[in-house]
Amino acid sequence: MNDPILKEPGEARQGRRIAVNPPVFYISAGLIIAFAAFGAIFSKQAEGLFTTLQSTIVADFGWFYIASVAGFLVFVLFLMFSRYGDIKLGPDESEPDYSYISWFAMLFSAGMGIGLIFFGVAEPIDHYALPPVGDARTIDSARQAMVLTFFHWGLHAWAIYIVVGLALAYFSFRRGLPLTIRSALYPLIGKRIYGPIGDAVDIFAVFGTMFGVATSLGLGVLQVNAGFAHLFGMPVNEGVQLILIAVITLMATLSAGLGLDKGVKRLSEINIVLAGALLLFVLVAGSTVFLLQAFVQNLGAYLSSVVSRTFRMYAYEPNPWLGKWTLFYWGWWIAWSPFVGMFIARISRGRTIREFVTGVLLVPTLFTFLWMTVFGNTAIALDLSGAAPIAKTVENNLPVALFTVLEQLPLSAISSGLATLLVVTFFVTSADSGALVMDLITSGGAEDPPVWQRVFWAVLAGAVAAVLLVAGGLDALQTAAIASALPFAIIMVFICYGLLRALQMEGRETMIDLAIATEDAASDSTISWQQRLSTITRNHSRGEVAAFLSDTARQALDAIAAQLRENGLEPELEVAEDKISLVVPHGEQGRFSYTVRLRGFRSPSFAWAETRASKSDDRQHYRAMARTSEGDQPHDVTGYRQEQLIDDLLKRYAHFRHARRLA
């Protein structure tokens, strides 16, 4: 992260006014703007269209949503426990860019923030008052309500995100492909990902991201309006909601302009602190022991029913509840998966597949379960005891349910204000994270596109959310999520297959690369086998290997960079104290990198136990280890002459160009 970089002539790109993949950017933006204009001008016709579209998808494609989401969960669990779990999302020596605390905070904020605030009370109490089967407002319906809520917000949701995020992180950070959705299909269609097929995939991803984010923003503004009405008596109507969308979208554009580290990361950390404070307050102010008992029982009930609940279609007793709740959630999570998947990929470089799947699948899920238990069981307990008519409130005004519960606790004005502030910060985080991801997709994975592009997508997301609210309110938001998810759900099935094929090929590709390295070393007749053996068996000091990097390796990479520059390319030479890298950008085809790094190894010892002093630097020997962006294992180049190192690099660069069909 702090390595000095030597900028080569022609490398600076800060003066660009636009950095986009034209077909994806202009088609996506044009169609979304046309949709927004249609919804704003013909709101009644749009409302009718949304109603018809939702009923058709639920009736004819509900089975596909259920089956595909079940398959995604099975797939990610397989990867977590398989031998592929040890593969890193990046070079083998890479380390994570963010600490666990920052990583979990960004996962939680990007994944489900606004939805938890909106549905934390509303969903459990709705299932309790209007269960899919059985009597309403009973102890049994209360138990069932929490299981259903856990089911919708649990492992299945995060498995959907993992499929997209893991594929993107693997192909981008380990294989050197652009950080766009199309890259996940490279094992299936090869170079065609850079043509119309790849453009279509990215366009569908932009649609899913836009309408998934807009759904969340619409829910968020309904909650903010309800909070302001509760605190300050502000009226609840479309006019106020449109003003709130405009103001909060402006805040989101400012955050988007700051980028990932200064904007999204800081807001995500604020979110997790505010959410934790609100959660702790309700847990302590409410019935603490009951809520902890309920959390354990709810978790057990969820785990015991997860298989049967996963495949329940109500095929023998058709029930509109399935489309209103389960299919809406599956569509919402799938629509969000390009956004959340790319976002968690961007922040997960350097983690292993097992670490990625375990962290993303379990940590946010457990926090979500605790949140739903604290707020949902508190609301149900209040209604069962007759202390407050929470169920009736949800039936009449869904967004105000949270504030009705907080009214029954001490310091209700402070807690309601905190909840409203939390919705606003989640709103901003979702909008600027979504803008960042849509900008990445439409720019072809550009590392530093102009700020105005992120601002454009943030503003457009706010506009789409406003249109959906005007053209049907909550029902329109649900329809947008379900409809935009259908084509991308099909793409996700192919993403799973492509990722599995790439993982299966990794071991074989490594063997090929290592064989090439061996042949390259052996083919140089100017070095005898005796000299080569001496280099292998000799222990080198740190100074010797450092001198090799600064002299031989630097001269070899300088020579190749100069020749590449004459051929019209723009290589980048990166130099640090313990490594030197040559990076060759190829636009949408990705970046090739060749890195020689100083590595220390413990010298063998025959002692039964070693003291602390024996682990000092004088017990180490050092090697120069080289590897490329193509996922091969590091190989030893200590003692190579300049010509040998150039030959090794060129062989691997030729392999990269052949894989990308550049030559």
Number of C-alpha atoms within 10 A of each C-alpha: 4 5 12 11 13 11 12 15 10 11 11 9 11 9 7 10 12 12 20 20 17 13 16 24 22 14 15 22 19 12 13 20 15 12 14 21 15 15 22 19 12 12 19 13 12 20 21 13 14 20 15 11 15 21 15 12 19 21 11 9 13 21 16 15 23 17 13 17 24 17 16 22 20 13 17 23 15 13 17 19 14 12 12 17 17 16 20 24 29 25 22 18 12 15 15 15 15 16 9 11 11 17 20 20 22 25 23 21 27 26 25 21 25 27 18 19 24 23 22 24 31 26 23 31 33 24 25 28 23 18 20 18 11 11 13 16 20 14 14 13 23 23 19 22 27 29 24 24 25 26 20 20 22 21 18 25 25 25 26 29 28 27 23 26 28 26 27 32 34 29 28 26 24 23 24 23 27 26 28 28 32 28 32 32 27 22 19 16 15 13 17 16 23 17 11 12 14 21 24 17 20 27 26 22 31 31 25 32 28 32 28 32 30 29 29 25 31 29 25 31 28 25 28 26 23 26 25 16 14 20 16 9 11 13 14 16 11 15 11 15 23 19 13 19 25 16 12 19 25 18 19 30 23 17 25 29 20 15 17 18 11 12 20 25 22 16 21 26 19 17 24 21 14 17 22 13 15 18 18 15 16 21 21 12 14 20 14 15 11 14 22 15 11 18 21 13 14 25 17 13 16 19 12 12 13 18 11 8 13 17 13 12 18 12 8 6 7 9 13 13 15 17 20 16 17 21 24 25 20 26 28 28 29 32 34 34 31 33 32 31 27 30 26 26 24 18 21 27 23 24 23 24 25 21 18 23 24 17 17 24 24 15 13 22 20 17 14 20 22 22 24 26 27 27 26 28 27 25 27 30 20 16 20 18 9 10 11 18 17 25 26 15 18 20 14 10 12 21 24 23 27 26 22 20 24 22 15 16 14 13 12 16 15 13 19 22 16 17 24 24 16 24 28 24 24 29 29 29 28 29 33 33 30 30 29 26 27 31 28 27 28 27 24 27 25 20 11 14 21 20 17 15 23 28 24 16 23 32 19 21 29 24 21 25 29 27 26 28 27 21 25 20 19 17 16 25 26 28 29 26 31 29 22 24 29 20 16 24 22 13 18 24 15 15 25 20 15 20 23 16 13 20 16 12 12 16 13 12 16 16 13 13 20 16 12 16 20 13 12 16 19 15 11 12 8 8 14 11 12 9 11 15 10 12 15 15 8 10 14 18 15 20 10 14 23 20 12 23 24 16 12 17 27 20 17 19 23 16 13 16 21 14 13 14 16 10 9 8 16 19 26 22 22 17 19 15 12 16 21 22 22 22 19 20 16 17 12 18 21 23 19 21 22 22 22 28 25 19 19 18 12 13 12 9 10 6 7 5 8 10 8 7 9 12 12 10 13 12 14 18 18 21 25 27 19 24 24 25 23 28 24 23 19 19 17 17 23 23 20 19 15 18 13 19 22 17 17 21 24 14 14 22 19 13 16 23 14 11 15 18 12 11 9
